[in-house]
């Protein structure tokens, strides 16, 4: 196995063992059986390693990215991408377990450096995924590029809220309410031309 792949495999195993683990350069290098210098050659910073690992995990979970299907309107593609994120959160008991695990890992413990680093890595991965989707649409001139950062934060906040709603008891169709909310959010991001984009 190529050194870069061994490093990523070791980091993924460490994360699977403990979601709050700090992927330090020394610890990952030791687990991969490579020198720190070799790891630094492939990943100059700890953040570069974390970002690559989380990007790979996402690509594995969602290999067919709807944002690339230019035969469909930008609005529908972006909603489908956001739905993929929600699908990974589950519904009902599955969503409650996921939020319970998130609470145990990131909210209940004292926010020390380990917890903060782990959470921020997940947050960067989520934001990076949304930023990529919006970047594709900006390249197609479906939205202006100058507000990407603000729109990423907005859409990530909407997704967090909807994923919490999936864990709570509901008297109405979760899918219907989610669909309306996602289209409202995407329309806000894409602007006035969203219904025809």
Secondary structure, DSSP 8 states (H G I E B T S, - for coil): --HHHHHHHHHHHHHHH-TT----HHHHHHHHT--HHHHHHH-SSHHHHHHHHHHHHHHHH--S-GGG-TTS-HHHHHHHHHHHHHHHH-STHHHHHHHHHHIIIIISS---HHHHHHHHHHHHHHHHHHHHHHHHHHHTTSS-GGGHHHHHHHHHHHHHHHHHHHHS--SS-HHHHHHHHHHHHHHHHH-GGGGT-
